[in-house]
Amino acid sequence: MRLTYVGNFSVDFSTESHIAKAWENLGHDVQRIPEQNLEWADLPELVEGELFTWTRTAGFDPPDLDRQRAALSGIDQPKVGIHLDRWWGLRREATERGPRDSDPSPFFTHLDLLYTADGGDHPWAVRHEWMPPAILSDEARIGTVRKQYVADVAFVGNLQDYGHEEWRTYRHQLWGKLRQWHHGRFQVFPGRGRPQIRGQDLADLYASVKVCVGDSCLAGNPTHYWSDRVPETLGRGGFLIHPQVEPIAEHYPDLPTYPLGDFETLREMIQYALGHPDWRSEVAERNRKHVLENHTYEPRMARLLELV
């Protein structure tokens, strides 16, 4: 089939670029329309194929809302929104005109299906389906050890510039504990002011780090949400420890998890993993195999087509 996809395609590592590639890996034809500077009034005439999809990345500009509503109303094809972030229970739900705001974005109201990583029992204004994050199969490759990435323990992601202010305190506590326990053997990637690590470099990073400690924005103790760092790390063969959140154990039965905030248990788990390299390698191998079989974007997009 042919579909039209609106989103951010300015870099090849964006969610939209990976999802579009997954569609193509399944044999479909994707027309990419960059969301930046899109003239919404022209959109109905630009849409081709049997399906319209949209990943909203630009800010909520009030003058655009009416134009977006009018454009979406003029599209005859089924309209699907795809997003991997969390909306409910955070300040952004209100400040970015989330689904309960008095003037919501049409991303939350004018689509036939909203497919997001924000699960749980929420009163979405449109039909919603939970999409746990995944990795593009092309990206699930094993890297090689590189000196600049070698570390016993590492955190991959933002610390000082982390976007979800509700979770910064916990993330800084986590970072402080890791630095205290493993001073000189703990690294943060990419590090403040450095470019993001992507592609083969990211695969090499996970091949060079013994233990990665993961995190997700779990403010308010949500369920059915975790970062795409989980499949992104495991799919590249990295060894990851992540906080417990329901129902992550059902999706990743071999993923080591610790009770959120229980730093002593986390410390013990890290020490055990560092002291048992064979076990660590076996767990990483099982998790990578599991991701390749269950958590790539290709089956996620096949499922979306079934829902439509």
Steps between C-alpha positions, in 0.01 A plus 500: 500500500598866478474732799576862584695580814540848654781544753864587555716339234789746524723231655511129426485401870166665585205286604322593178797405283523160669126436478494601133789262432313224684199555273731471200659185642149355501466581130294819521564833328534805724459863397684707762375855565715706741286656772728801528362792298211288370221710350211316660247639253681311223512168685177339372626536143839355590378183667545191283421135548271307732617629841599830662737496799636784713760527775463841661835657586454872448379718787131571557456835331141616563457660155586162347232306687207611284702448182595150615140414585381619160776309320433175682127533438576524129692170486290202391752228587514345847705729725742358757721679753822334622697624801753343737492751784293520817214747533280411797597600852762755396492879479516476123149354504370849574773732375516331161120471473470133572186287465315659796572863420217730395671571167680175415722441206322321215772238540291382797152558357488486119660164423339160459763323709773618739785251541729601788745370760290661776292205618279451802135585550457856371190669351641580156269703278560268203556129465836423660725196487813449705822453304794399719819647351709297258817511294537504124627158397775664291637663817512180707862417436792403720785750525871471578683618810641852470732659753306825537188311608653246738340516847392266775174688551335756275187709466395582144275804476451856620571609855541878529282572195234236564164625369256358755546731800277278717767227482822699519536461877488121482731487201755718677474281810564196283795666331644604836478146637666349193781753513548439873509121467712478186709814499747481214322200351167673425429694182208706371446497125497715298585753772396862528552705186595200289307374196267205536645157432322316222538225242812286511648720773212408731544130426870534581416679825282213623770252402749697713297546819463217749182622674256767380257643754179613335227740602158616380277791602301318770372804690169415663567124480339439160446160344548393138776748422876475460762668287606376160846467657387152607468345151770732363751366755396135507464480124866597463613239750548732795456386858235717667354539849172694510246605767200274550180624335192302409492300278861517375580152635237350267664666199863442605509190722882498520546872569657564844282752685514660844224660713482869414698701754660194661856607434651237729345221292620673184852516641495129584374414151776703336766336716367153417494574128854637504621193687332246268599582141382168357154543651492859380579395144238224506231742619595756236487235228157374609363852515631588156342188351174583675502856363567383145207260524253727678595866523598640161301766317401265220249295704385821672411651162340176382284514814406860423380397156287226657343757734423738215 
